[in-house]
Amino acid sequence: MGKQLEKNNRSSQADDERDLIYGRNAVMELIKSDALVDVVFVNKNAGGSISKICALAAQKGVVVKQVDERKLDSLCYGAAHQGCVAMTACAQYCTVGDILQAANDKGEQPLIVICDEIEDPHNLGAIIRSCEAAGVHGIIIPKRRSASLNHTVYKTSAGAASWVRVARVSNLVAAIDELKQNGVWIYGADAKGESVYNTDLTGAVAMVIGSEGFGMGRLVSESCDFLISLPMFGRVNSLNASVAAGLCVYEAVRQRTAAHR
């Protein structure tokens, strides 16, 4: 048992290290190369060329997160990082417009999932996997306080992250407004909502799945046109975010399939 645990830990470390580039020159060149960079972690107190790295990342649209030295040490398993670590992405992000265009190209009503601060990469990966299987046209995630398209997400999604369009936006409320302007109705998953099984999901639909611990943020919730819920018959009053997303999406698929018979 102990040997198996050690083997699993080594495997996990190897997977993590595959995602990471660390050291100032290496990170700078990675950003310059236009490679798929997901996020750059920096300790601004490190000084020197860190500010140049941050400026270049901002210019290229790469998310920069300020963390302390302990976080960087943890990411690199103690390797010398010089105050900055870059995490590569497993796929290219798209725009909200790209997702809408994908639905239009198929002659289908948009079916979109919005993840409001889903921070666990395993949950995001599972959501992506369910969405790919269900034929969802795209997923929208925020740039901040959210898991992103790293290799943990790729692995958990069983490779589906290569096939599902994911838009990463600065402001979810603004993205929701863009969807509304294009005729998409917004349905937020919330315990106070109407049962998803009593809700018409055959039109242009975007479903909001809230964070693991707190659900949807206030502004996002207020931006929803409708609230939907899954009936709960047990003693536990909530579902894992990825499970809830899968159930809601497949109810929409069921309704759409029935409507076309």
PyRosetta script that sets phi, psi and omega in degrees:
from pyrosetta import init, pose_from_sequence

init()
pose = pose_from_sequence("MGKQLEKNNRSSQADDERDLIYGRNAVMELIKSDALVDVVFVNKNAGGSISKICALAAQKGVVVKQVDERKLDSLCYGAAHQGCVAMTACAQYCTVGDILQAANDKGEQPLIVICDEIEDPHNLGAIIRSCEAAGVHGIIIPKRRSASLNHTVYKTSAGAASWVRVARVSNLVAAIDELKQNGVWIYGADAKGESVYNTDLTGAVAMVIGSEGFGMGRLVSESCDFLISLPMFGRVNSLNASVAAGLCVYEAVRQRTAAHR")
pose.set_psi(1, -45.2)
pose.set_omega(1, 180.0)
pose.set_phi(2, -62.9)
pose.set_psi(2, -40.3)
pose.set_omega(2, 179.8)
pose.set_phi(3, -67.0)
pose.set_psi(3, -38.7)
pose.set_omega(3, 178.9)
pose.set_phi(4, -64.6)
pose.set_psi(4, -41.3)
pose.set_omega(4, 178.6)
pose.set_phi(5, -62.8)
pose.set_psi(5, -42.9)
pose.set_omega(5, 178.5)
pose.set_phi(6, -63.2)
pose.set_psi(6, -40.1)
pose.set_omega(6, 178.1)
pose.set_phi(7, -62.6)
pose.set_psi(7, -43.5)
pose.set_omega(7, 179.1)
pose.set_phi(8, -63.4)
pose.set_psi(8, -39.7)
pose.set_omega(8, 179.0)
pose.set_phi(9, -64.1)
pose.set_psi(9, -41.7)
pose.set_omega(9, 178.5)
pose.set_phi(10, -64.3)
pose.set_psi(10, -40.1)
pose.set_omega(10, 178.6)
pose.set_phi(11, -63.6)
pose.set_psi(11, -42.2)
pose.set_omega(11, 178.5)
pose.set_phi(12, -63.0)
pose.set_psi(12, -41.8)
pose.set_omega(12, 178.9)
pose.set_phi(13, -64.0)
pose.set_psi(13, -40.2)
pose.set_omega(13, -180.0)
pose.set_phi(14, -63.9)
pose.set_psi(14, -41.4)
pose.set_omega(14, 177.6)
pose.set_phi(15, -62.4)
pose.set_psi(15, -43.7)
pose.set_omega(15, 180.0)
pose.set_phi(16, -62.2)
pose.set_psi(16, -44.6)
pose.set_omega(16, -175.6)
pose.set_phi(17, -67.7)
pose.set_psi(17, -26.1)
pose.set_omega(17, 176.7)
pose.set_phi(18, -63.6)
pose.set_psi(18, -28.8)
pose.set_omega(18, -178.6)
pose.set_phi(19, -79.3)
pose.set_psi(19, -19.1)
pose.set_omega(19, -162.0)
pose.set_phi(20, -108.0)
pose.set_psi(20, 139.9)
pose.set_omega(20, 168.9)
pose.set_phi(21, -124.4)
pose.set_psi(21, 127.2)
pose.set_omega(21, -179.0)
pose.set_phi(22, -134.7)
pose.set_psi(22, 158.3)
pose.set_omega(22, -171.2)
pose.set_phi(23, 104.2)
pose.set_psi(23, 139.0)
pose.set_omega(23, -171.1)
pose.set_phi(24, -61.7)
pose.set_psi(24, -49.3)
pose.set_omega(24, -178.5)
pose.set_phi(25, -64.3)
pose.set_psi(25, -41.8)
pose.set_omega(25, -178.9)
pose.set_phi(26, -64.1)
pose.set_psi(26, -42.5)
pose.set_omega(26, 179.7)
pose.set_phi(27, -67.7)
pose.set_psi(27, -42.3)
pose.set_omega(27, 179.1)
pose.set_phi(28, -58.8)
pose.set_psi(28, -46.1)
pose.set_omega(28, -178.8)
pose.set_phi(29, -68.7)
pose.set_psi(29, -34.5)
pose.set_omega(29, 177.8)
pose.set_phi(30, -62.0)
pose.set_psi(30, -45.0)
pose.set_omega(30, -179.7)
pose.set_phi(31, -65.9)
pose.set_psi(31, -41.6)
pose.set_omega(31, 179.6)
pose.set_phi(32, -61.7)
pose.set_psi(32, -30.8)
pose.set_omega(32, -173.5)
pose.set_phi(33, -75.3)
pose.set_psi(33, -5.5)
pose.set_omega(33, -176.5)
pose.set_phi(34, 64.1)
pose.set_psi(34, 25.6)
pose.set_omega(34, 174.0)
pose.set_phi(35, -68.2)
pose.set_psi(35, 167.9)
pose.set_omega(35, 179.1)
pose.set_phi(36, -77.6)
pose.set_psi(36, 92.4)
pose.set_omega(36, 179.4)
pose.set_phi(37, -100.2)
pose.set_psi(37, 124.4)
pose.set_omega(37, -175.6)
pose.set_phi(38, -85.0)
pose.set_psi(38, -49.3)
pose.set_omega(38, -177.8)
pose.set_phi(39, -158.7)
pose.set_psi(39, 148.3)
pose.set_omega(39, 174.7)
pose.set_phi(40, -116.1)
pose.set_psi(40, 124.2)
pose.set_omega(40, 175.9)
pose.set_phi(41, -97.5)
pose.set_psi(41, 130.4)
pose.set_omega(41, -179.0)
pose.set_phi(42, -135.4)
pose.set_psi(42, 151.4)
pose.set_omega(42, 167.7)
pose.set_phi(43, -106.5)
pose.set_psi(43, 101.2)
pose.set_omega(43, -174.8)
pose.set_phi(44, -63.5)
pose.set_psi(44, -23.0)
pose.set_omega(44, 178.6)
pose.set_phi(45, -69.6)
pose.set_psi(45, -10.4)
pose.set_omega(45, 180.0)
pose.set_phi(46, -70.0)
pose.set_psi(46, -22.0)
pose.set_omega(46, 175.5)
pose.set_phi(47, 70.0)
pose.set_psi(47, -160.5)
pose.set_omega(47, 177.9)
pose.set_phi(48, 62.1)
pose.set_psi(48, -132.0)
pose.set_omega(48, -174.4)
pose.set_phi(49, -80.9)
pose.set_psi(49, 3.0)
pose.set_omega(49, -179.7)
pose.set_phi(50, -58.9)
pose.set_psi(50, -40.0)
pose.set_omega(50, -179.4)
pose.set_phi(51, -64.3)
pose.set_psi(51, -35.8)
pose.set_omega(51, 177.8)
pose.set_phi(52, -66.8)
pose.set_psi(52, -38.7)
pose.set_omega(52, 178.0)
pose.set_phi(53, -63.5)
pose.set_psi(53, -43.2)
pose.set_omega(53, 179.0)
pose.set_phi(54, -62.6)
pose.set_psi(54, -41.9)
pose.set_omega(54, -178.7)
pose.set_phi(55, -66.0)
pose.set_psi(55, -42.7)
pose.set_omega(55, 179.5)
pose.set_phi(56, -65.6)
pose.set_psi(56, -41.1)
pose.set_omega(56, 178.5)
pose.set_phi(57, -61.9)
pose.set_psi(57, -43.2)
pose.set_omega(57, 178.8)
pose.set_phi(58, -62.3)
pose.set_psi(58, -40.0)
pose.set_omega(58, 179.3)
pose.set_phi(59, -62.6)
pose.set_psi(59, -35.7)
pose.set_omega(59, -178.1)
pose.set_phi(60, -89.1)
pose.set_psi(60, -0.5)
pose.set_omega(60, -179.8)
pose.set_phi(61, 77.5)
pose.set_psi(61, 21.7)
pose.set_omega(61, 179.6)
pose.set_phi(62, -89.8)
pose.set_psi(62, 134.8)
pose.set_omega(62, 179.4)
pose.set_phi(63, -69.3)
pose.set_psi(63, 133.6)
pose.set_omega(63, 176.2)
pose.set_phi(64, -115.7)
pose.set_psi(64, 129.4)
pose.set_omega(64, 178.3)
pose.set_phi(65, -119.9)
pose.set_psi(65, 128.7)
pose.set_omega(65, 178.2)
pose.set_phi(66, -86.8)
pose.set_psi(66, 126.5)
pose.set_omega(66, -178.8)
pose.set_phi(67, -135.1)
pose.set_psi(67, 170.7)
pose.set_omega(67, 177.7)
pose.set_phi(68, -91.6)
pose.set_psi(68, 173.4)
pose.set_omega(68, -175.1)
pose.set_phi(69, -62.1)
pose.set_psi(69, -34.4)
pose.set_omega(69, -179.2)
pose.set_phi(70, -64.3)
pose.set_psi(70, -38.5)
pose.set_omega(70, 178.2)
pose.set_phi(71, -63.8)
pose.set_psi(71, -43.5)
pose.set_omega(71, 179.1)
pose.set_phi(72, -64.5)
pose.set_psi(72, -41.7)
pose.set_omega(72, 177.4)
pose.set_phi(73, -59.9)
pose.set_psi(73, -40.9)
pose.set_omega(73, -179.2)
pose.set_phi(74, -66.4)
pose.set_psi(74, -42.4)
pose.set_omega(74, 179.4)
pose.set_phi(75, -60.3)
pose.set_psi(75, -39.1)
pose.set_omega(75, -174.3)
pose.set_phi(76, -96.5)
pose.set_psi(76, 5.9)
pose.set_omega(76, -177.5)
pose.set_phi(77, 53.0)
pose.set_psi(77, 40.2)
pose.set_omega(77, 174.2)
pose.set_phi(78, 87.8)
pose.set_psi(78, -2.1)
pose.set_omega(78, -179.8)
pose.set_phi(79, -70.8)
pose.set_psi(79, 157.9)
pose.set_omega(79, -179.5)
pose.set_phi(80, -71.1)
pose.set_psi(80, 120.8)
pose.set_omega(80, -174.7)
pose.set_phi(81, -118.1)
pose.set_psi(81, -11.7)
pose.set_omega(81, 178.2)
pose.set_phi(82, 58.4)
pose.set_psi(82, 26.6)
pose.set_omega(82, 174.1)
pose.set_phi(83, 89.4)
pose.set_psi(83, 6.5)
pose.set_omega(83, 177.5)
pose.set_phi(84, -151.9)
pose.set_psi(84, 142.9)
pose.set_omega(84, 179.5)
pose.set_phi(85, -139.3)
pose.set_psi(85, 132.8)
pose.set_omega(85, 175.6)
pose.set_phi(86, -109.0)
pose.set_psi(86, 138.9)
pose.set_omega(86, 175.6)
pose.set_phi(87, -110.2)
pose.set_psi(87, 125.1)
pose.set_omega(87, -178.7)
pose.set_phi(88, -78.5)
pose.set_psi(88, 158.6)
pose.set_omega(88, 179.0)
pose.set_phi(89, -101.0)
pose.set_psi(89, 151.8)
pose.set_omega(89, -179.6)
pose.set_phi(90, -90.8)
pose.set_psi(90, -9.0)
pose.set_omega(90, -179.9)
pose.set_phi(91, -158.8)
pose.set_psi(91, 162.7)
pose.set_omega(91, -179.6)
pose.set_phi(92, -82.7)
pose.set_psi(92, 138.8)
pose.set_omega(92, 174.0)
pose.set_phi(93, -79.4)
pose.set_psi(93, 157.1)
pose.set_omega(93, 177.2)
pose.set_phi(94, -120.7)
pose.set_psi(94, -169.3)
pose.set_omega(94, 177.1)
pose.set_phi(95, -109.8)
pose.set_psi(95, 165.4)
pose.set_omega(95, 175.0)
pose.set_phi(96, -59.8)
pose.set_psi(96, -38.8)
pose.set_omega(96, 178.2)
pose.set_phi(97, -61.0)
pose.set_psi(97, -37.3)
pose.set_omega(97, 177.9)
pose.set_phi(98, -61.8)
pose.set_psi(98, -39.8)
pose.set_omega(98, 179.8)
pose.set_phi(99, -65.0)
pose.set_psi(99, -45.5)
pose.set_omega(99, 178.7)
pose.set_phi(100, -62.6)
pose.set_psi(100, -38.3)
pose.set_omega(100, 179.5)
pose.set_phi(101, -66.6)
pose.set_psi(101, -36.3)
pose.set_omega(101, 178.8)
pose.set_phi(102, -61.5)
pose.set_psi(102, -42.0)
pose.set_omega(102, 177.3)
pose.set_phi(103, -65.3)
pose.set_psi(103, -42.5)
pose.set_omega(103, -179.8)
pose.set_phi(104, -62.5)
pose.set_psi(104, -41.0)
pose.set_omega(104, -179.7)
pose.set_phi(105, -62.2)
pose.set_psi(105, -30.8)
pose.set_omega(105, 179.3)
pose.set_phi(106, -87.7)
pose.set_psi(106, -5.4)
pose.set_omega(106, -177.4)
pose.set_phi(107, 68.2)
pose.set_psi(107, 32.9)
pose.set_omega(107, -176.3)
pose.set_phi(108, -119.5)
pose.set_psi(108, 155.4)
pose.set_omega(108, 170.6)
pose.set_phi(109, -71.0)
pose.set_psi(109, 135.5)
pose.set_omega(109, -178.2)
pose.set_phi(110, -58.4)
pose.set_psi(110, 136.7)
pose.set_omega(110, 170.9)
pose.set_phi(111, -127.1)
pose.set_psi(111, 111.3)
pose.set_omega(111, -169.2)
pose.set_phi(112, -130.0)
pose.set_psi(112, 145.4)
pose.set_omega(112, 174.3)
pose.set_phi(113, -115.5)
pose.set_psi(113, 130.9)
pose.set_omega(113, 176.8)
pose.set_phi(114, -110.1)
pose.set_psi(114, 123.0)
pose.set_omega(114, -180.0)
pose.set_phi(115, -101.0)
pose.set_psi(115, 111.5)
pose.set_omega(115, -177.6)
pose.set_phi(116, -92.5)
pose.set_psi(116, 93.1)
pose.set_omega(116, 176.4)
pose.set_phi(117, 63.3)
pose.set_psi(117, 46.4)
pose.set_omega(117, 170.6)
pose.set_phi(118, -78.5)
pose.set_psi(118, 103.8)
pose.set_omega(118, -170.8)
pose.set_phi(119, -93.7)
pose.set_psi(119, -19.0)
pose.set_omega(119, 179.9)
pose.set_phi(120, -82.8)
pose.set_psi(120, 117.4)
pose.set_omega(120, -178.4)
pose.set_phi(121, -62.6)
pose.set_psi(121, -27.3)
pose.set_omega(121, 177.3)
pose.set_phi(122, -67.8)
pose.set_psi(122, -38.5)
pose.set_omega(122, 176.0)
pose.set_phi(123, -66.4)
pose.set_psi(123, -44.5)
pose.set_omega(123, 179.0)
pose.set_phi(124, -62.5)
pose.set_psi(124, -42.6)
pose.set_omega(124, 178.2)
pose.set_phi(125, -60.6)
pose.set_psi(125, -41.8)
pose.set_omega(125, 179.2)
pose.set_phi(126, -66.3)
pose.set_psi(126, -38.3)
pose.set_omega(126, 177.0)
pose.set_phi(127, -63.0)
pose.set_psi(127, -45.1)
pose.set_omega(127, 179.4)
pose.set_phi(128, -60.6)
pose.set_psi(128, -41.5)
pose.set_omega(128, -179.5)
pose.set_phi(129, -62.5)
pose.set_psi(129, -45.5)
pose.set_omega(129, 178.7)
pose.set_phi(130, -64.5)
pose.set_psi(130, -41.2)
pose.set_omega(130, -178.6)
pose.set_phi(131, -65.4)
pose.set_psi(131, -39.6)
pose.set_omega(131, 178.7)
pose.set_phi(132, -63.7)
pose.set_psi(132, -44.1)
pose.set_omega(132, -179.6)
pose.set_phi(133, -63.6)
pose.set_psi(133, -33.1)
pose.set_omega(133, -176.4)
pose.set_phi(134, -86.8)
pose.set_psi(134, -6.5)
pose.set_omega(134, -179.7)
pose.set_phi(135, 79.2)
pose.set_psi(135, 24.7)
pose.set_omega(135, 175.8)
pose.set_phi(136, -61.2)
pose.set_psi(136, 140.2)
pose.set_omega(136, -175.7)
pose.set_phi(137, -77.5)
pose.set_psi(137, -21.4)
pose.set_omega(137, 178.6)
pose.set_phi(138, 175.9)
pose.set_psi(138, 164.8)
pose.set_omega(138, -179.8)
pose.set_phi(139, -125.4)
pose.set_psi(139, 142.1)
pose.set_omega(139, 178.2)
pose.set_phi(140, -118.6)
pose.set_psi(140, 129.8)
pose.set_omega(140, 177.8)
pose.set_phi(141, -129.1)
pose.set_psi(141, 154.8)
pose.set_omega(141, 176.3)
pose.set_phi(142, -83.5)
pose.set_psi(142, 155.6)
pose.set_omega(142, 177.8)
pose.set_phi(143, -70.2)
pose.set_psi(143, -31.0)
pose.set_omega(143, -175.7)
pose.set_phi(144, -107.3)
pose.set_psi(144, 150.4)
pose.set_omega(144, 175.8)
pose.set_phi(145, 51.9)
pose.set_psi(145, 49.2)
pose.set_omega(145, 179.5)
pose.set_phi(146, -152.8)
pose.set_psi(146, 146.6)
pose.set_omega(146, 167.6)
pose.set_phi(147, -63.8)
pose.set_psi(147, 158.5)
pose.set_omega(147, -177.7)
pose.set_phi(148, -136.5)
pose.set_psi(148, -174.4)
pose.set_omega(148, -172.3)
pose.set_phi(149, -80.9)
pose.set_psi(149, 64.8)
pose.set_omega(149, 174.4)
pose.set_phi(150, -93.1)
pose.set_psi(150, -178.8)
pose.set_omega(150, -173.3)
pose.set_phi(151, -74.0)
pose.set_psi(151, -20.2)
pose.set_omega(151, 172.7)
pose.set_phi(152, -66.1)
pose.set_psi(152, -42.9)
pose.set_omega(152, 176.5)
pose.set_phi(153, -62.5)
pose.set_psi(153, -44.0)
pose.set_omega(153, -179.9)
pose.set_phi(154, -59.0)
pose.set_psi(154, -46.5)
pose.set_omega(154, -178.2)
pose.set_phi(155, -65.8)
pose.set_psi(155, -44.8)
pose.set_omega(155, -179.2)
pose.set_phi(156, -65.7)
pose.set_psi(156, -31.6)
pose.set_omega(156, -179.7)
pose.set_phi(157, -79.6)
pose.set_psi(157, -0.4)
pose.set_omega(157, -177.2)
pose.set_phi(158, 57.7)
pose.set_psi(158, 35.4)
pose.set_omega(158, 177.7)
pose.set_phi(159, 87.9)
pose.set_psi(159, -5.5)
pose.set_omega(159, -177.5)
pose.set_phi(160, -64.0)
pose.set_psi(160, -22.3)
pose.set_omega(160, 179.3)
pose.set_phi(161, -62.2)
pose.set_psi(161, -18.7)
pose.set_omega(161, 177.1)
pose.set_phi(162, -76.6)
pose.set_psi(162, -16.2)
pose.set_omega(162, -171.1)
pose.set_phi(163, -115.8)
pose.set_psi(163, -17.7)
pose.set_omega(163, -178.2)
pose.set_phi(164, -95.7)
pose.set_psi(164, 132.2)
pose.set_omega(164, 176.6)
pose.set_phi(165, -71.8)
pose.set_psi(165, 128.4)
pose.set_omega(165, 178.2)
pose.set_phi(166, -125.8)
pose.set_psi(166, 121.4)
pose.set_omega(166, 175.8)
pose.set_phi(167, -101.3)
pose.set_psi(167, 130.4)
pose.set_omega(167, 176.3)
pose.set_phi(168, -110.2)
pose.set_psi(168, 118.0)
pose.set_omega(168, -169.9)
pose.set_phi(169, -117.4)
pose.set_psi(169, 154.9)
pose.set_omega(169, 179.2)
pose.set_phi(170, -74.3)
pose.set_psi(170, -28.9)
pose.set_omega(170, -174.1)
pose.set_phi(171, -143.4)
pose.set_psi(171, 114.4)
pose.set_omega(171, -178.3)
pose.set_phi(172, -66.0)
pose.set_psi(172, -38.0)
pose.set_omega(172, -179.0)
pose.set_phi(173, -62.9)
pose.set_psi(173, -40.7)
pose.set_omega(173, 177.3)
pose.set_phi(174, -64.2)
pose.set_psi(174, -39.5)
pose.set_omega(174, 177.7)
pose.set_phi(175, -64.6)
pose.set_psi(175, -39.5)
pose.set_omega(175, 177.3)
pose.set_phi(176, -62.9)
pose.set_psi(176, -41.4)
pose.set_omega(176, 177.7)
pose.set_phi(177, -61.5)
pose.set_psi(177, -39.7)
pose.set_omega(177, 178.1)
pose.set_phi(178, -62.9)
pose.set_psi(178, -41.4)
pose.set_omega(178, 177.8)
pose.set_phi(179, -63.2)
pose.set_psi(179, -44.1)
pose.set_omega(179, 179.8)
pose.set_phi(180, -60.7)
pose.set_psi(180, -39.3)
pose.set_omega(180, 179.0)
pose.set_phi(181, -64.0)
pose.set_psi(181, -19.9)
pose.set_omega(181, 178.7)
pose.set_phi(182, -104.0)
pose.set_psi(182, 19.7)
pose.set_omega(182, 172.0)
pose.set_phi(183, 82.0)
pose.set_psi(183, 16.5)
pose.set_omega(183, -179.3)
pose.set_phi(184, -94.9)
pose.set_psi(184, 132.2)
pose.set_omega(184, 176.4)
pose.set_phi(185, -90.5)
pose.set_psi(185, 141.4)
pose.set_omega(185, -174.5)
pose.set_phi(186, -106.4)
pose.set_psi(186, 123.1)
pose.set_omega(186, -179.3)
pose.set_phi(187, -116.7)
pose.set_psi(187, 117.6)
pose.set_omega(187, -179.6)
pose.set_phi(188, -99.2)
pose.set_psi(188, 131.9)
pose.set_omega(188, 178.2)
pose.set_phi(189, -77.8)
pose.set_psi(189, 118.1)
pose.set_omega(189, -176.4)
pose.set_phi(190, -153.7)
pose.set_psi(190, 141.5)
pose.set_omega(190, -177.4)
pose.set_phi(191, -59.6)
pose.set_psi(191, -23.9)
pose.set_omega(191, -178.0)
pose.set_phi(192, -84.9)
pose.set_psi(192, -4.0)
pose.set_omega(192, -173.8)
pose.set_phi(193, -80.3)
pose.set_psi(193, 171.5)
pose.set_omega(193, 174.6)
pose.set_phi(194, -69.1)
pose.set_psi(194, 147.4)
pose.set_omega(194, 178.7)
pose.set_phi(195, -55.5)
pose.set_psi(195, 134.2)
pose.set_omega(195, 179.6)
pose.set_phi(196, -60.2)
pose.set_psi(196, -26.2)
pose.set_omega(196, -178.4)
pose.set_phi(197, -78.4)
pose.set_psi(197, -10.4)
pose.set_omega(197, 176.3)
pose.set_phi(198, -109.2)
pose.set_psi(198, 15.2)
pose.set_omega(198, -175.0)
pose.set_phi(199, -116.1)
pose.set_psi(199, 134.5)
pose.set_omega(199, 178.9)
pose.set_phi(200, -77.8)
pose.set_psi(200, 114.7)
pose.set_omega(200, -178.4)
pose.set_phi(201, -116.9)
pose.set_psi(201, 25.0)
pose.set_omega(201, -174.8)
pose.set_phi(202, -87.0)
pose.set_psi(202, -11.7)
pose.set_omega(202, -178.4)
pose.set_phi(203, -90.1)
pose.set_psi(203, -155.1)
pose.set_omega(203, 176.9)
pose.set_phi(204, -78.2)
pose.set_psi(204, 114.0)
pose.set_omega(204, -167.9)
pose.set_phi(205, -130.7)
pose.set_psi(205, 136.3)
pose.set_omega(205, 166.5)
pose.set_phi(206, -124.4)
pose.set_psi(206, 126.7)
pose.set_omega(206, -179.9)
pose.set_phi(207, -104.3)
pose.set_psi(207, 130.4)
pose.set_omega(207, 178.9)
pose.set_phi(208, -98.9)
pose.set_psi(208, 125.0)
pose.set_omega(208, 176.0)
pose.set_phi(209, -110.4)
pose.set_psi(209, 120.3)
pose.set_omega(209, -175.6)
pose.set_phi(210, -80.2)
pose.set_psi(210, 175.0)
pose.set_omega(210, -176.2)
pose.set_phi(211, -66.2)
pose.set_psi(211, 161.7)
pose.set_omega(211, -175.3)
pose.set_phi(212, -58.8)
pose.set_psi(212, -39.4)
pose.set_omega(212, -173.6)
pose.set_phi(213, -100.6)
pose.set_psi(213, -27.0)
pose.set_omega(213, -169.5)
pose.set_phi(214, -125.7)
pose.set_psi(214, -2.0)
pose.set_omega(214, -178.5)
pose.set_phi(215, 71.3)
pose.set_psi(215, -155.5)
pose.set_omega(215, -179.6)
pose.set_phi(216, -72.5)
pose.set_psi(216, 146.4)
pose.set_omega(216, 171.9)
pose.set_phi(217, -68.6)
pose.set_psi(217, 159.1)
pose.set_omega(217, -175.1)
pose.set_phi(218, -58.7)
pose.set_psi(218, -49.3)
pose.set_omega(218, -176.2)
pose.set_phi(219, -66.0)
pose.set_psi(219, -37.6)
pose.set_omega(219, 177.6)
pose.set_phi(220, -66.3)
pose.set_psi(220, -44.3)
pose.set_omega(220, 179.3)
pose.set_phi(221, -59.8)
pose.set_psi(221, -42.5)
pose.set_omega(221, -179.6)
pose.set_phi(222, -68.1)
pose.set_psi(222, -19.5)
pose.set_omega(222, 179.7)
pose.set_phi(223, -84.6)
pose.set_psi(223, -11.1)
pose.set_omega(223, -178.8)
pose.set_phi(224, -73.3)
pose.set_psi(224, 144.8)
pose.set_omega(224, 174.7)
pose.set_phi(225, -80.0)
pose.set_psi(225, -34.7)
pose.set_omega(225, -179.0)
pose.set_phi(226, -141.8)
pose.set_psi(226, 154.8)
pose.set_omega(226, 171.7)
pose.set_phi(227, -112.2)
pose.set_psi(227, 135.4)
pose.set_omega(227, 179.6)
pose.set_phi(228, -124.7)
pose.set_psi(228, 155.3)
pose.set_omega(228, -179.8)
pose.set_phi(229, -141.1)
pose.set_psi(229, 163.6)
pose.set_omega(229, 173.2)
pose.set_phi(230, -104.6)
pose.set_psi(230, 131.2)
pose.set_omega(230, -179.0)
pose.set_phi(231, -63.3)
pose.set_psi(231, 137.9)
pose.set_omega(231, -178.5)
pose.set_phi(232, -116.5)
pose.set_psi(232, 123.9)
pose.set_omega(232, -176.6)
pose.set_phi(233, -115.1)
pose.set_psi(233, -4.6)
pose.set_omega(233, -179.9)
pose.set_phi(234, -99.7)
pose.set_psi(234, -167.3)
pose.set_omega(234, -179.2)
pose.set_phi(235, -86.3)
pose.set_psi(235, -23.4)
pose.set_omega(235, 177.1)
pose.set_phi(236, -85.8)
pose.set_psi(236, 130.2)
pose.set_omega(236, -169.7)
pose.set_phi(237, -100.0)
pose.set_psi(237, 18.8)
pose.set_omega(237, 178.1)
pose.set_phi(238, -151.8)
pose.set_psi(238, 160.9)
pose.set_omega(238, 177.7)
pose.set_phi(239, -117.0)
pose.set_psi(239, 156.3)
pose.set_omega(239, 170.9)
pose.set_phi(240, -56.4)
pose.set_psi(240, 143.0)
pose.set_omega(240, -175.4)
pose.set_phi(241, -57.6)
pose.set_psi(241, -40.6)
pose.set_omega(241, -178.0)
pose.set_phi(242, -70.2)
pose.set_psi(242, -35.0)
pose.set_omega(242, 176.9)
pose.set_phi(243, -66.3)
pose.set_psi(243, -45.9)
pose.set_omega(243, 179.2)
pose.set_phi(244, -59.7)
pose.set_psi(244, -42.6)
pose.set_omega(244, 179.5)
pose.set_phi(245, -61.7)
pose.set_psi(245, -45.6)
pose.set_omega(245, -179.3)
pose.set_phi(246, -62.0)
pose.set_psi(246, -42.9)
pose.set_omega(246, -179.6)
pose.set_phi(247, -65.2)
pose.set_psi(247, -43.8)
pose.set_omega(247, -180.0)
pose.set_phi(248, -65.9)
pose.set_psi(248, -43.7)
pose.set_omega(248, -179.5)
pose.set_phi(249, -62.8)
pose.set_psi(249, -43.3)
pose.set_omega(249, -177.4)
pose.set_phi(250, -73.0)
pose.set_psi(250, -23.4)
pose.set_omega(250, 171.5)
pose.set_phi(251, -67.5)
pose.set_psi(251, -39.5)
pose.set_omega(251, 176.0)
pose.set_phi(252, -63.2)
pose.set_psi(252, -42.7)
pose.set_omega(252, 178.0)
pose.set_phi(253, -61.1)
pose.set_psi(253, -43.6)
pose.set_omega(253, 179.7)
pose.set_phi(254, -59.9)
pose.set_psi(254, -46.0)
pose.set_omega(254, -178.6)
pose.set_phi(255, -64.8)
pose.set_psi(255, -41.6)
pose.set_omega(255, -178.7)
pose.set_phi(256, -66.3)
pose.set_psi(256, -39.8)
pose.set_omega(256, 178.9)
pose.set_phi(257, -64.5)
pose.set_psi(257, -43.5)
pose.set_omega(257, 179.7)
pose.set_phi(258, -64.3)
pose.set_psi(258, -36.9)
pose.set_omega(258, -177.8)
pose.set_phi(259, -67.3)
pose.set_psi(259, -23.8)
pose.set_omega(259, -177.0)
pose.set_phi(260, -98.0)
pose.set_psi(260, 3.6)
pose.set_omega(260, 178.3)
pose.set_phi(261, -79.9)
pose.dump_pdb("model.pdb")
